[in-house]
Structure formats: structure tokens, C-alpha cells
Amino acid sequence: MKQTNTLITGADKGIGFETAKELGQRGQHILLGARNAQRGQAAIEKLRAAGVAADLILLDVTDQTTIDQAAQTIQDRWGYLTVLINNAGVALDHHEAPEKMPMAVIRADFDVNFFGAVAVAQTMIPLLRQGQPAKIINVSSNMGSLGLASDPKSRFYRANSLGYQSSKAALNMATISLSKALAPEITVNAVNPGYTATEFGGSWAGEQTVAEGAAKIVDLARDEAPRVTGQFVETAGQLPW
Ligand SMILES: NC(=O)c1ccc[n+]([C@@H]2O[C@H](COP(=O)([O-])OP(=O)(O)OC[C@H]3O[C@@H](n4cnc5c(N)ncnc54)[C@H](OP(=O)(O)O)[C@@H]3O)[C@@H](O)[C@H]2O)c1
């Protein structure tokens, strides 16, 4: 069996770090993506102390040069990727009304949550083909579900964060699009971690622990997971797109 090489973007803290720790403890080799070298190195040390085989990959998902350098490093050192987890994300809306939300904020949400994830996926596909059967897991959000946002019976009917929600809805469409293009060698799925207690979005304090937030991502990424593609899932089951 080839070693599973798992790249997780934005893994120096929060749900990404927890996912790295849990998959590493299941025997996967973790390529920990971080845009900041110091925070990334601190996370690597914590992982190694927890018995995880991990290497730092400096990667800002909004900077194609760093994405290309990351791919080159992975190519030179390991030659393939088995799992890509597009976890890096931002929520910059801060309760601004949609009719007033500055375009710069909406673009900044999209730069990380949509363009960043797609750029990393496109750049890593040749490495994932080398590691097939391989997986891309996009960390999305129930806030990006068009079905829930337009359903008066859903609690997400009242949520109205134009930049964040649109960027995650766009990421969901990228999931559908790539899943069709890459099947069956590479599966592509979107996961909602749920409202989780991280530093995400500044003042937000979620209801779940990071272990609960990471659970479905770990479930899909583990080596023994059934191969499904083109799905939008959470711990409780399937979500409407
Ligand atoms: N927490 C929730 O309630 C919740 C709910 C639904 C979905 N999600 C999704 O879960 C994912 C992880 O969120 P989290 O709660 O763990 O948030 P978090 O603790 O704020 O972590 C976000 C991670 O993304 C990284 N990041 C941000 N911009 C980046 C960039 N340009 N390039 C590379 N990395 C970048 C951050 O790096 P720095 O340390 O350098 O800032 C950090 O490592 C996100 O995609 C988020 O949308 C979270």
C-alpha cells in the first residue's frame, strides 16, 4: 500500500488543524498547508508531539506563485498526492446588509473560498492523478446551500451574508463540476462542518467542538471510506445544494 499523502490548506489552526491531527493519527502523512511560516511551524511541532508524520507546505491560496511552489515541492519530495482538503476559508461580511456590502469584501470572500480552492485543486490535479484513487474534499458550509437559504422552513432562510454565502455556493458548484470531470479516478465532495468553536469570522463562537467540526471531513478522507463523488454532506447526512 502506498503512503497516503494528504494536503490540507489552512491547517495551522481550527478545523484544518484538528483534521490534520486525526488523519495523521490514522497513519496518513500530513502536508500541512499554512500561509504563515511561524504559525505553520508551530502547528507542525504540535502534530509531531502527537505522533503525527507531518511536513509544512507554505501556501497562500490567493497567491498562485505559492500554490505552484507547493506543487513543485510535493512533486520533488513525494511525487504524488492522495487527498486534497480545501479547508482554508474566510468570512469577512460582519453582518453588513447585502445592499451595502462593499464589493471589496465580497471579492475577498471569493478570493479565498472560491478562487483559492479552485486554483489549488486545478494545480494539484496532476499530483492527484499520480496518487489515484484520490480525493478532493471541499470544506463548504450549510450557509452556502441555495436549497436551505430559499426554504422558509429552514433556519438558514433568515441568514443573509451575501459575500460568504455566495462564495460557498460557488464552491459547491465547483464541487459538482470537478466531480463530473474527474470521476472515477478522483472523487470530489463538499462537506459542511457545522457551526464550530474556532476563531472563524472574528466574533463568531460556534456550538460544536473542533473534533465535531472535523468529524465528517475525517470520515470522507480516511483510507477505508467508501468512494462517493459529487455529494454535499455533513455528519447528519446529505444536504440540499
Ligand atoms: N467554524 C465554523 O463554524 C464553520 C462553519 C462552516 C464552515 N466552516 C468552514 O471551515 C473551514 C475552516 O474554518 P475554521 O472554523 O477552522 O476557521 P479558522 O480557525 O479561522 O481557520 C481558517 C484557516 O484558513 C486559513 N486561511 C485563511 N486565508 C487563507 C489564505 N489566503 N491562504 C491560506 N490559508 C488561509 C487561516 O490561516 P491563518 O491562521 O493564517 O489566518 C486558518 O488556518 C473554512 O473553510 C470555513 O468556511 C467553518
Ligand as a Chemical Component Dictionary entry (heavy atoms), coordinates in Angstrom:
data_LIG
# 
_chem_comp.id                   LIG 
_chem_comp.type                 NON-POLYMER 
_chem_comp.pdbx_formal_charge   0 
_chem_comp.three_letter_code    LIG 
# 
loop_
_chem_comp_atom.comp_id 
_chem_comp_atom.atom_id 
_chem_comp_atom.alt_atom_id 
_chem_comp_atom.type_symbol 
_chem_comp_atom.charge 
_chem_comp_atom.model_Cartn_x 
_chem_comp_atom.model_Cartn_y 
_chem_comp_atom.model_Cartn_z 
_chem_comp_atom.pdbx_ordinal 
LIG N1  N1  N 0  -16.219 27.457 12.221 1  
LIG C1  C1  C 0  -17.411 27.305 11.690 2  
LIG O1  O1  O 0  -18.442 27.472 12.369 3  
LIG C2  C2  C 0  -17.558 26.894 10.234 4  
LIG C3  C3  C 0  -18.843 26.566 9.766  5  
LIG C4  C4  C 0  -18.996 26.162 8.435  6  
LIG C5  C5  C 0  -17.896 26.108 7.602  7  
LIG N2  N2  N 1  -16.657 26.432 8.089  8  
LIG C6  C6  C 0  -15.518 26.337 7.165  9  
LIG O2  O2  O 0  -14.493 25.554 7.750  10 
LIG C7  C7  C 0  -13.218 25.975 7.227  11 
LIG C8  C8  C 0  -12.240 26.145 8.378  12 
LIG O3  O3  O 0  -12.726 27.150 9.232  13 
LIG P1  P1  P 0  -12.310 27.287 10.778 14 
LIG O4  O4  O 0  -13.572 27.453 11.551 15 
LIG O5  O5  O -1 -11.346 26.257 11.148 16 
LIG O6  O6  O 0  -11.625 28.744 10.727 17 
LIG P2  P2  P 0  -10.253 29.317 11.298 18 
LIG O7  O7  O 0  -9.938  28.738 12.638 19 
LIG O8  O8  O 0  -10.357 30.809 11.135 20 
LIG O9  O9  O 0  -9.173  28.739 10.258 21 
LIG C9  C9  C 0  -9.160  29.196 8.922  22 
LIG C10 C10 C 0  -7.854  28.757 8.301  23 
LIG O10 O10 O 0  -7.831  29.248 6.946  24 
LIG C11 C11 C 0  -6.575  29.879 6.748  25 
LIG N3  N3  N 0  -6.591  30.865 5.674  26 
LIG C12 C12 C 0  -7.326  31.990 5.552  27 
LIG N4  N4  N 0  -7.000  32.643 4.433  28 
LIG C13 C13 C 0  -6.039  31.902 3.817  29 
LIG C14 C14 C 0  -5.285  32.044 2.625  30 
LIG N5  N5  N 0  -5.442  33.106 1.814  31 
LIG N6  N6  N 0  -4.390  31.073 2.305  32 
LIG C15 C15 C 0  -4.206  30.005 3.109  33 
LIG N7  N7  N 0  -4.870  29.827 4.278  34 
LIG C16 C16 C 0  -5.773  30.765 4.611  35 
LIG C17 C17 C 0  -6.235  30.503 8.098  36 
LIG O11 O11 O 0  -4.854  30.826 8.160  37 
LIG P3  P3  P 0  -4.276  31.941 9.195  38 
LIG O12 O12 O 0  -4.042  31.218 10.509 39 
LIG O13 O13 O 0  -3.003  32.359 8.535  40 
LIG O14 O14 O 0  -5.286  33.022 9.305  41 
LIG C18 C18 C 0  -6.626  29.339 9.007  42 
LIG O15 O15 O 0  -5.624  28.377 9.030  43 
LIG C19 C19 C 0  -13.485 27.255 6.409  44 
LIG O16 O16 O 0  -13.499 26.948 5.035  45 
LIG C20 C20 C 0  -14.869 27.674 6.859  46 
LIG O17 O17 O 0  -15.585 28.381 5.859  47 
LIG C21 C21 C 0  -16.455 26.815 9.380  48 
# 
loop_
_chem_comp_bond.comp_id 
_chem_comp_bond.atom_id_1 
_chem_comp_bond.atom_id_2 
_chem_comp_bond.value_order 
_chem_comp_bond.pdbx_ordinal 
LIG N1  C1  SING 1  
LIG C1  O1  DOUB 2  
LIG C1  C2  SING 3  
LIG C2  C3  SING 4  
LIG C2  C21 DOUB 5  
LIG C3  C4  DOUB 6  
LIG C4  C5  SING 7  
LIG C5  N2  DOUB 8  
LIG N2  C6  SING 9  
LIG N2  C21 SING 10 
LIG C6  O2  SING 11 
LIG C6  C20 SING 12 
LIG O2  C7  SING 13 
LIG C7  C8  SING 14 
LIG C7  C19 SING 15 
LIG C8  O3  SING 16 
LIG O3  P1  SING 17 
LIG P1  O4  DOUB 18 
LIG P1  O5  SING 19 
LIG P1  O6  SING 20 
LIG O6  P2  SING 21 
LIG P2  O7  DOUB 22 
LIG P2  O8  SING 23 
LIG P2  O9  SING 24 
LIG O9  C9  SING 25 
LIG C9  C10 SING 26 
LIG C10 O10 SING 27 
LIG C10 C18 SING 28 
LIG O10 C11 SING 29 
LIG C11 N3  SING 30 
LIG C11 C17 SING 31 
LIG N3  C12 SING 32 
LIG N3  C16 SING 33 
LIG C12 N4  DOUB 34 
LIG N4  C13 SING 35 
LIG C13 C14 SING 36 
LIG C13 C16 DOUB 37 
LIG C14 N5  SING 38 
LIG C14 N6  DOUB 39 
LIG N6  C15 SING 40 
LIG C15 N7  DOUB 41 
LIG N7  C16 SING 42 
LIG C17 O11 SING 43 
LIG C17 C18 SING 44 
LIG O11 P3  SING 45 
LIG P3  O12 DOUB 46 
LIG P3  O13 SING 47 
LIG P3  O14 SING 48 
LIG C18 O15 SING 49 
LIG C19 O16 SING 50 
LIG C19 C20 SING 51 
LIG C20 O17 SING 52 
# 
